[in-house]
Amino acid sequence: MNPYFALQWHVTEKCDQRCKHCYIYNGKSMVNSELPIEELEKILKDFLHCCELMEKTPMISVTGGDPLLYSQIWKFLELLHENSVEFSILGNPFHLNDKIAIRLKELGCYNYQMSLDGLRETHDFIRKKGSFDATLNKIECLNQAGICSTIMTTVSKSNINEIVELVPIIVEAKVKNFAFARYCPSEDDKQNMVTPEEYKDFMENMWNVFEKYKDCGTRFSLKDHLWKLFLYERGLFDTSYDQDIIFDGCHCGITHMTVLSNGDVYACRRCESLIGKVPEQSLYDIFFSQQLDEYRQFDKFRKCINCELQRFCRGCPAVAKCATGDFYAPDPQCWK
């Protein structure tokens, strides 16, 4: 199989929640924009053609808002199925049930990601009252349908001390995958960012609890690029590879793009990074454009450029951009 090329596709902004850390609505009017199915079909055909030209296997993450609230969601998912495109969904628990899960599986959904951002009180404060229990209650219907259940946590000052306690709850619920990512701050909420020292201690605690539950059936994804630094400092990460190849780290401008519900194309959805618009432009042209080139200038990572982990890590440029306005600024939570 060819390497994957991923598209995170926001098909709607409609959502039952207004999460306090949401990068879609933060500081913006809560408009419910979405394109008609005919436009989505054009974009899909263009994406598949782009993958064909690049000799890549298409991979689509369907999200929103809550993608199940898109007015023509089933027609859209049937289009993916007709084109033999398997997909994941990043969504909410509120419109999910056994019948819906079975139908999603039949159409090619292999993974359904929801969020838990702390224990019950904290999570419901950040997202919506009742959301914590609703999320856990929908894990079984996903597992029963044969869809991989994934829980994602966004780490911030408000919940960092609770996430270790969340792990045994996730394991007990038989969640298949668990990962966390860091909060990307707005201009008005930088006080919610953790310090490098706090984040290093947090990763130490998470590593210990992952080790404790490593044989319990839940896969713990080391999603954050700073795991490379954490493991390297413990002698558990090998850097003895070809010195001229970028092996890992931020995939922005390399293996994925994001399409928003109005057709805007972003290099990364976690920060302001507009690079084009579909279906007016082709995704192939956007991918090889000067606009996207601005996000893959590896020699501009000022702190990372002299680091032995530069080809594997580079932290999270989205967090850096949101915190400083500079995509290539030092990662605010890197302790090295």
HELIX and SHEET records of a PDB file:
HELIX    1   1 ILE A   37  MET A   54  1                                  18    
HELIX    2   2 PRO A   67  LEU A   69  5                                   3    
HELIX    3   3 ILE A   73  GLU A   82  1                                  10    
HELIX    4   4 ASP A   98  GLU A  106  1                                   9    
HELIX    5   5 ARG A  120  ILE A  126  1                                   7    
HELIX    6   6 SER A  131  ASN A  137  1                                   7    
HELIX    7   7 ILE A  139  ALA A  145  1                                   7    
HELIX    8   8 ILE A  163  GLU A  172  1                                  10    
HELIX    9   9 LYS A  190  ASN A  192  5                                   3    
HELIX   10  10 PRO A  196  LYS A  212  1                                  17    
HELIX   11  11 LEU A  226  GLU A  233  1                                   8    
HELIX   12  12 LEU A  283  PHE A  287  1                                   5    
HELIX   13  13 GLN A  290  ASP A  293  1                                   4    
HELIX   14  14 PHE A  298  LYS A  300  5                                   3    
HELIX   15  15 CYS A  304  ASN A  306  5                                   3    
HELIX   16  16 PRO A  317  THR A  324  1                                   8    
SHEET    1   A10 ARG A 219  PHE A 220  0                                        
SHEET    2   A10 ASN A 177  ARG A 182  1                                        
SHEET    3   A10 CYS A 148  VAL A 155  1                                        
SHEET    4   A10 CYS A 109  SER A 115  1                                        
SHEET    5   A10 PHE A  87  LEU A  90  1                                        
SHEET    6   A10 THR A  57  THR A  63  1                                        
SHEET    7   A10 TYR A   4  HIS A  10  1                                        
SHEET    8   A10 HIS A 256  VAL A 259  1                                        
SHEET    9   A10 ASP A 264  TYR A 266 -1                                        
SHEET   10   A10 LEU A 274  LYS A 277 -1                                        
END                                                                             
